[in-house]
């Protein structure tokens, strides 16, 4: 990812829009407004849809696990958002969200290897999770700006 793209994703992670000089123009009032939350939610919903075609024998392993992991990214973001007055808890929840995203990626890799999804689907979702990781990392690096709750 280029430096310019990375900066764009960093600003999006915080749900901020920028003007030419990079000034912030929007204040986030809900976790649902965070671009990282929206991206993670959309990825989880896409995983839910594609996992409907997984074989029945995968119901209690791969299907449930990939769905749970993908949804847990959003739930950890939500928990962290509510606890952001405590910086350490906020950062911990961002870390948990990243771990769940990594788990979802791994399950997607298994789904590809088992031929439950095609390479194009895998690559699209894998790239979404790479963007999610970048956004979570940026949020962690700028935790003070999120944790300054009044």
CORJOTA-V908596 format. One line per field, one symbol per residue. burial: b if it has 16 or more other ideal C-beta (glycine too) atoms within 10 Angstrom, else e. A space follows every 50 residues. Layout:
burial=???
This chain:
burial=eeeeeeeebbbbbbbbeeeeeeeeeeeeeebeebbbbebbbebbeebeeb beebeeebeeebbebbbebbbbbbbbbbbbbebbeeeeebbbbbebbbeb bebbbebbeebbeeebbeeebbeebeebbebbbbbbbbbbeebeebbeee
